[in-house]
């Protein structure tokens, strides 16, 4: 009887460990550093601004140390990328996030995320990502560096992205995690101890020529 009990115990421990996994362990870590100076480069002749479309969004995933996740989205994204021949060029690219557009499956959670425990939306209604450089690393693959401003604090963030082209649009996709403490996003209370510091961001941005 000892052997079955041991196998059951091992299985139970494994199940608990799996349920407590931090989902950020499965995503790439963004490289975060001090804010960078920027000299605007509008790209070569023929480059043009492509504005983000209404179907653009940024999804985020937070998690608890004892298991469980909360997923939400920012659904009002504005700004542009500078494009030539279907590829981003120069560094005149900017993403602006209307923090009031945050949505989750729970109304109470959405309201809590808007207060000063987290994003403090009344004081900081807009967050932004202002690109300082883009490096092509392969076909449709780019490392993007820029200044991410949230809750009034700015840090540089570098992450890998994929650019998907069609005849009329350019889509920018990226998924990475960063530590919310670096933007002073903390839950003031005992609940902070059960939250992982890493948050996953999933960029799903689609752009079309301005005026189209």
Secondary structure, DSSP 4 states (H G I P E B T S, - for coil): -HHHHHHHHHHHHHHHHHHT--GGGGSPBPEEEE---------STT-EEEEEPTT-EEEEEEEBTTS-EEEEEE--EEEEEEEETTEE-SS--EEEEEGGGEEES-HHHHHHHHSTTTT-TTT--EEEEEEEEEEEEETTEEEEEEEEEETTEEEEEEEEEEEEE-SS-EEEEEEEEEEGGGGT----SGGGGGB-SEEEEEEEEEEEETT-
